[in-house]
């Protein structure tokens, strides 16, 4: 019974947390953090510098640096991502149901902790996979998966255990469920940041018991660097170097037996906050926790902007009349385009601004205009293919003339039309001056629109495409000399081969998506 309860609690926690918008934001932040911390060796700054000499980007260097610096992000953001489930249960009324179940408080809390650990562990895996992609772009030498796995496990798992345990403690004790718990953890976080200073005392290279409390792993990183390069003059996280000097290579395996056992001991100490959580758990007793209004006054900057810009929707209303007069697929596509714009007045303003900027900007600035246009477009089209499902009108759309296949084709065509609307001045200027970049923009939009429609249909959520799209867009802005990443031509390095590949991929995605829609329609 307890094993089944733990399994259900773990799976439920992971599923609920992975569906949050905050998870998508955290993943994107991890991706950006990864690319920011690992400077290009061809530039003036790199991640790890020792005595004015850069450390080569081997697997051991990238794994050590990313795991050490990643603890700074996980240590703070992970807590705020992991906590809050008890408050949601209280607001929704699910807490009363959970309190009435025969599951003991210890089993319930331990299951919640396991779910938080699995959730944060999933983010950790995404972080490591991002580092592997970065290794392909900027690394030196082969990718050694065991080196990465060992480093991330020993460095990051104690932090994951501690973060999940502290989040559970603050949710289990009523006085810490609000801002007090946030302040308490923030103070503990600042204390963690002071540990590397204690480890890196001038002239000190030895082990210290303080490393048992080094949940972030940053102190262990400092100690390993000092013991390996035998110097206290180093910079982790970005530093300048002398390009004339040959790089320093770290050994493949950096962990000593003493440091391994230290991290294992740290992992055991990291779960100690579970003990007071078990003892002080309120179990949703109404005399200890109170229901508060949930989100009655919440607003977002985008929602506020759309409310203010609502008068701009008058510019889009003629599109509905045009869509009603145009027969067939084209009319449906115009209706989908009009609905997308009228639902997002901020996008109408963005289109007007891009029209002016794209027409007047100098030729060298058109790449930046394209990045802005495609970023806005990607966010908008991620919702087009899932809108029917989210509003429970998919069956109604499938009963319209042409069925779900035509509806899918209309959404795909509307996505392409929206891109042409946002990037029309750039496309026109590139067609006359740089036809290869114009072809890259056209075929790239076709491939991306096909991917957005297909992923939306398969996953029934906008996040699948949006996360991959924003990740790819960021990578493309960093790797400006790779033709294969210049999907829409903003870097100006696309080739005839990459453009041809994008055209073929776009056609295959469109055909595959249409085939899947017809197969699903016939099955339903």
ABEGO torsion letter per residue (X at the ends): XAAAAAAAAAAAAAAAAAABAAAAAAAAAAAAAAAAABBBAABABBABBBGGBBBBBBAAAAAAAAAAAAAAAAAAAAAAAABGAAAAAAAAGAAAAAAABABBAAAAAAAAAAAAAAAAAAAAAAAAAAAAAAAAAABBEBBBAAAAAAAAAAAAAAAAAAAAAAAAAAAABAAAABAAAAAAAAAAAAAAAAAAAAAABBGBABBBAAAAABAAGAAAAAAAAAAAAGBABBBBGEBBBBAABBBBBBBABABBAAAAAAAAAAAAAAAAAAAAAAAABAGGBAAABBBBBBGAABBBAAAAAAAAAAAAAAAAAAAAAAAAABBEAAAAAAAAAAAAAAABAAAAAAAAAAAAAAAABBAAAAAAAAAAAAAAAAAAAAAAAAAAAAAGAAAAAAABBGEAAAAAAAAAAAAAAAAAAAAAAAAAAAAAABAAAAAAAAAAAAAAAAAAAAAAAAAGBAAAAAAAAAAAAAAAAABAABAAABAAGAAGABBAAAAAAAAAAAAAAAAAAAAAAAAAAAAX
